[in-house]
Amino acid sequence: MSLHDLPPPRKRRLGLVIPWLLAILVAVGWTGGWIWLRGEARDRMDESVETLRQAGYDISWKTRGIRGYPFRLSVVLEEPRIREPSGWGLEAPRLEADARISSPSSWIIAAPQGLTFVRPVGGPVRVEGKVIRASLTHPAEVPPRLSFEGADLRFQPGAGAQPFGLETAKKVEFHLRGNKEVDEGLVSFRVDEGRARLSGLLGRIAGERPVSIVWNATLTRISAFNGETWADAVRRWVSAGGRMTLREAGVTAGEAVLGANRGTFTVGPDGRLSGVMDVTLRQGPRALGAMGETGVIPQERADAAAAVAAARAGTGDVANATLNFQAGQTTLGPVALGPAPKVYELR
């Protein structure tokens, strides 16, 4: 052998070093990219919070952490709290939001220790369950794609708060979707196998039997639904000719059923719902009587509405009637029940 045979091993060593150098460069580049994305997520979150605060929202948290390296962005908020101008609010011991690096605009949000929603008049309601999570995608669209799912939920009003209609629910779902091609939004809500709180209206009607709720509607001119506050967004949507078309709605409480398959609504200048829908009532007199006994509507009006439902009852104790929301009032047939539902508060 001669010394001229030595160079080949050097080439082999160089061939082993180059892949390691490339791997290190990729790791450094990936780390830098993840750090940049983490900063972008933090900055955009801060910008959104500041915009909401200027619009009158109260938003805070005790601590915020952004983790998930190398393939995810995970935002953890301890003791987050949000209040919107009309008084509705949401708070939780801990919120966890998670997105893949490959899809940073698609988030899964979970409340592993439960949450509390605050009603402007009724007060706080604590919610715990086996599953409490939501998904948010395409946040720049109007509306964003939002879904909420809760399984085996328990509802407990806070100290001094007014009762909440449900005590438990096997499943709760909420979905918000947009369709840019026709400028529409879809809103759907569902409660399966709920158990009514016996001290409330649903408890009086349903007794020990399950309660189910469904709502499915489309909103036209949804791109116009934007503004600094909820009231501003509703006003702009109405001014643009926006309408809500009911596709399906119903409340089942024991033997009593309120159902609707069609209706068209808007919002009046007084902030109250305006429109008409055809309804089907089963055990209508009993349900309306309970509404009078619990003070939801005046007793004499409940009695008059129960008489209308009884007069129009056909086969199977089912009555067909028209529910009107006009001039700030709700009427069932010829009977005025009370004020129309309020969509936003006037200032």
JOMO-V264494 format. One record per residue. N is the residue number from 1. RES is the residue in three letters. SS is DSSP state (A for helix, B for strand, O for the rest). PHI is phi in whole degrees, 0 to 359 (999 if undefined). PSI is psi in radians with two decimals (NA if undefined). Layout:
# JOMO-V264494
n: <N:N>
res: <RES:RES>
ss: <SS:SS>
phi: <PHI:PHI>
psi: <PSI:PSI>
This chain:
# JOMO-V264494
n: <1:2:3:4:5:6:7:8:9:10:11:12:13:14:15:16:17:18:19:20:21:22:23:24:25:26:27:28:29:30:31:32:33:34:35:36:37:38:39:40:41:42:43:44:45:46:47:48:49:50:51:52:53:54:55:56:57:58:59:60:61:62:63:64:65:66:67:68:69:70:71:72:73:74:75:76:77:78:79:80:81:82:83:84:85:86:87:88:89:90:91:92:93:94:95:96:97:98:99:100:101:102:103:104:105:106:107:108:109:110:111:112:113:114:115:116:117:118:119:120:121:122:123:124:125:126:127:128:129:130:131:132:133:134:135:136:137:138:139:140:141:142:143:144:145:146:147:148:149:150:151:152:153:154:155:156:157:158:159:160:161:162:163:164:165:166:167:168:169:170:171:172:173:174:175:176:177:178:179:180:181:182:183:184:185:186:187:188:189:190:191:192:193:194:195:196:197:198:199:200:201:202:203:204:205:206:207:208:209:210:211:212:213:214:215:216:217:218:219:220:221:222:223:224:225:226:227:228:229:230:231:232:233:234:235:236:237:238:239:240:241:242:243:244:245:246:247:248:249:250:251:252:253:254:255:256:257:258:259:260:261:262:263:264:265:266:267:268:269:270:271:272:273:274:275:276:277:278:279:280:281:282:283:284:285:286:287:288:289:290:291:292:293:294:295:296:297:298:299:300:301:302:303:304:305:306:307:308:309:310:311:312:313:314:315:316:317:318:319:320:321:322:323:324:325:326:327:328:329:330:331:332:333:334:335:336:337:338:339:340:341:342:343:344:345:346:347>
res: <MET:SER:LEU:HIS:ASP:LEU:PRO:PRO:PRO:ARG:LYS:ARG:ARG:LEU:GLY:LEU:VAL:ILE:PRO:TRP:LEU:LEU:ALA:ILE:LEU:VAL:ALA:VAL:GLY:TRP:THR:GLY:GLY:TRP:ILE:TRP:LEU:ARG:GLY:GLU:ALA:ARG:ASP:ARG:MET:ASP:GLU:SER:VAL:GLU:THR:LEU:ARG:GLN:ALA:GLY:TYR:ASP:ILE:SER:TRP:LYS:THR:ARG:GLY:ILE:ARG:GLY:TYR:PRO:PHE:ARG:LEU:SER:VAL:VAL:LEU:GLU:GLU:PRO:ARG:ILE:ARG:GLU:PRO:SER:GLY:TRP:GLY:LEU:GLU:ALA:PRO:ARG:LEU:GLU:ALA:ASP:ALA:ARG:ILE:SER:SER:PRO:SER:SER:TRP:ILE:ILE:ALA:ALA:PRO:GLN:GLY:LEU:THR:PHE:VAL:ARG:PRO:VAL:GLY:GLY:PRO:VAL:ARG:VAL:GLU:GLY:LYS:VAL:ILE:ARG:ALA:SER:LEU:THR:HIS:PRO:ALA:GLU:VAL:PRO:PRO:ARG:LEU:SER:PHE:GLU:GLY:ALA:ASP:LEU:ARG:PHE:GLN:PRO:GLY:ALA:GLY:ALA:GLN:PRO:PHE:GLY:LEU:GLU:THR:ALA:LYS:LYS:VAL:GLU:PHE:HIS:LEU:ARG:GLY:ASN:LYS:GLU:VAL:ASP:GLU:GLY:LEU:VAL:SER:PHE:ARG:VAL:ASP:GLU:GLY:ARG:ALA:ARG:LEU:SER:GLY:LEU:LEU:GLY:ARG:ILE:ALA:GLY:GLU:ARG:PRO:VAL:SER:ILE:VAL:TRP:ASN:ALA:THR:LEU:THR:ARG:ILE:SER:ALA:PHE:ASN:GLY:GLU:THR:TRP:ALA:ASP:ALA:VAL:ARG:ARG:TRP:VAL:SER:ALA:GLY:GLY:ARG:MET:THR:LEU:ARG:GLU:ALA:GLY:VAL:THR:ALA:GLY:GLU:ALA:VAL:LEU:GLY:ALA:ASN:ARG:GLY:THR:PHE:THR:VAL:GLY:PRO:ASP:GLY:ARG:LEU:SER:GLY:VAL:MET:ASP:VAL:THR:LEU:ARG:GLN:GLY:PRO:ARG:ALA:LEU:GLY:ALA:MET:GLY:GLU:THR:GLY:VAL:ILE:PRO:GLN:GLU:ARG:ALA:ASP:ALA:ALA:ALA:ALA:VAL:ALA:ALA:ALA:ARG:ALA:GLY:THR:GLY:ASP:VAL:ALA:ASN:ALA:THR:LEU:ASN:PHE:GLN:ALA:GLY:GLN:THR:THR:LEU:GLY:PRO:VAL:ALA:LEU:GLY:PRO:ALA:PRO:LYS:VAL:TYR:GLU:LEU:ARG>
ss: <O:O:A:A:A:O:A:A:A:A:A:A:A:A:A:A:A:A:A:A:A:A:A:A:A:A:A:A:A:A:A:A:A:A:A:A:A:A:A:A:A:A:A:A:A:A:A:A:A:A:A:A:A:A:O:O:O:B:B:B:O:O:B:B:B:B:B:O:O:O:O:B:B:B:B:B:B:B:O:O:B:B:B:O:O:O:O:O:B:B:B:O:O:B:B:B:B:B:B:B:A:A:A:O:O:O:B:B:B:B:O:O:O:O:B:B:B:B:B:O:O:O:B:B:B:B:B:B:O:O:B:B:B:B:B:B:B:O:O:O:O:O:O:O:B:B:B:B:B:B:B:B:B:B:B:B:B:O:O:O:O:O:O:O:O:B:B:B:B:B:B:B:B:B:B:B:B:B:B:O:O:O:O:B:B:B:B:B:B:B:B:B:B:B:B:B:O:O:O:O:A:A:A:A:A:A:O:O:O:O:B:B:B:B:B:B:B:B:B:B:O:A:A:A:O:O:O:O:O:A:A:A:A:A:A:A:A:A:A:O:O:O:O:B:B:B:B:B:B:B:B:B:B:O:O:B:B:B:B:B:B:B:B:B:B:B:B:O:O:O:O:B:B:B:B:B:B:B:B:B:B:B:O:A:A:A:A:A:A:A:A:A:A:O:O:O:O:O:A:A:A:A:A:A:A:A:A:A:A:A:A:O:B:O:A:A:A:B:B:B:B:B:B:B:B:B:O:O:B:B:B:B:O:O:B:B:B:B:B:O:O:B:O:O:O:O:O>
phi: <999:234:294:291:275:280:305:307:302:298:297:295:296:296:294:282:284:302:302:294:298:297:296:294:297:297:296:295:297:296:297:298:295:293:297:295:297:299:295:297:298:296:294:294:296:296:296:296:296:295:298:293:297:294:273:106:278:249:231:202:205:282:219:225:234:237:229:108:302:255:247:221:245:237:255:241:249:264:54:287:209:221:230:262:304:279:114:289:207:214:211:204:297:200:238:238:238:223:220:282:301:288:217:289:260:245:240:251:241:227:241:294:252:85:210:228:254:247:269:297:249:283:94:282:228:278:237:231:183:292:225:221:209:216:234:227:227:50:296:280:280:239:274:291:272:233:225:232:222:229:233:52:274:233:245:226:299:288:300:81:278:288:301:251:300:253:263:217:208:293:206:229:229:219:224:231:224:241:225:295:296:244:55:233:234:248:236:224:214:210:234:245:53:280:244:284:285:298:279:258:297:298:296:297:278:277:66:269:273:289:244:230:225:219:213:216:213:244:241:277:51:292:295:276:276:204:168:290:231:301:297:299:297:296:298:296:297:295:298:278:90:294:222:252:251:282:257:199:204:184:230:245:230:66:275:276:223:243:231:211:245:201:170:230:223:218:233:282:295:274:83:256:297:225:157:221:217:274:236:242:243:242:59:301:304:295:295:293:298:294:296:289:294:268:82:295:226:304:301:293:288:298:296:294:294:296:294:297:297:293:292:262:292:244:296:74:58:250:243:254:209:243:256:251:240:222:51:79:238:252:232:251:61:270:260:280:269:158:298:291:304:266:274:210:271:285:245>
psi: <2.70:2.93:-0.30:-0.19:-0.04:-0.58:-0.68:-0.73:-0.60:-0.71:-0.68:-0.70:-0.69:-0.64:-0.51:-0.55:-0.67:-0.82:-0.67:-0.71:-0.76:-0.72:-0.69:-0.74:-0.73:-0.75:-0.73:-0.77:-0.74:-0.73:-0.77:-0.70:-0.70:-0.71:-0.68:-0.77:-0.67:-0.75:-0.70:-0.75:-0.75:-0.79:-0.75:-0.64:-0.77:-0.70:-0.76:-0.72:-0.75:-0.68:-0.75:-0.66:-0.69:-0.43:0.03:0.05:2.60:1.95:2.32:2.87:2.77:-0.88:2.73:2.29:2.44:1.98:-2.75:0.01:2.37:-0.19:0.00:2.85:2.09:2.03:2.19:2.13:2.21:2.24:0.91:2.67:2.32:2.37:2.30:2.86:-0.54:-0.11:-0.21:2.58:2.91:2.38:2.77:2.68:-0.58:2.35:2.38:2.19:2.36:2.35:2.56:2.58:-0.62:-0.27:1.24:-0.10:0.10:2.02:2.46:2.20:2.32:2.60:1.44:-0.36:0.33:3.13:3.00:2.20:2.51:2.20:2.50:-0.52:-0.77:-0.34:-3.03:2.62:2.12:2.32:2.17:2.72:3.04:-0.70:2.23:1.80:2.83:2.78:2.45:2.13:2.79:0.96:-0.33:-0.25:2.82:1.89:2.85:2.84:1.95:2.34:2.49:2.46:2.30:2.39:2.40:0.96:2.60:2.31:2.22:1.95:2.52:3.01:2.20:-0.04:2.75:2.70:2.66:2.48:-0.60:2.50:-0.74:2.88:2.34:-0.69:2.43:2.29:2.52:2.36:2.39:2.16:2.65:2.73:1.71:-0.50:-0.61:0.11:0.93:2.75:2.54:2.27:2.16:2.56:2.46:2.41:2.20:2.36:0.89:2.67:2.11:2.57:2.15:-0.39:-0.14:-3.08:-0.85:-0.65:-0.69:-0.65:-0.80:-0.50:-2.23:0.01:2.77:2.75:2.37:2.51:2.42:2.46:2.25:2.03:2.74:2.57:2.17:2.90:0.69:-0.40:-0.37:-0.08:1.44:2.68:2.98:-0.50:2.91:-0.77:-0.74:-0.75:-0.74:-0.77:-0.77:-0.69:-0.77:-0.74:-0.52:0.03:0.32:2.46:2.61:2.19:2.11:2.25:-0.63:2.42:2.59:2.63:2.15:2.08:1.68:-2.19:-0.25:2.38:2.28:2.05:2.67:2.40:-0.11:2.67:2.65:2.35:2.73:-2.92:2.26:2.97:-0.26:0.05:0.11:2.69:2.48:2.25:-3.03:2.45:2.53:2.30:2.71:2.23:2.22:2.32:0.62:-0.85:-0.69:-0.78:-0.76:-0.63:-0.71:-0.60:-0.63:-0.72:-0.56:0.00:0.18:-0.71:2.72:2.53:-0.73:-0.59:-0.66:-0.72:-0.73:-0.74:-0.64:-0.64:-0.69:-0.78:-0.70:-0.67:-0.51:0.04:2.37:-2.43:2.32:0.40:0.67:2.24:2.46:2.33:3.05:2.25:2.06:2.41:1.67:2.50:0.64:0.10:2.69:2.21:2.47:1.87:-2.20:-0.01:2.19:2.12:-0.58:-2.95:2.60:2.67:2.43:2.18:-0.66:2.78:2.38:2.54:NA>
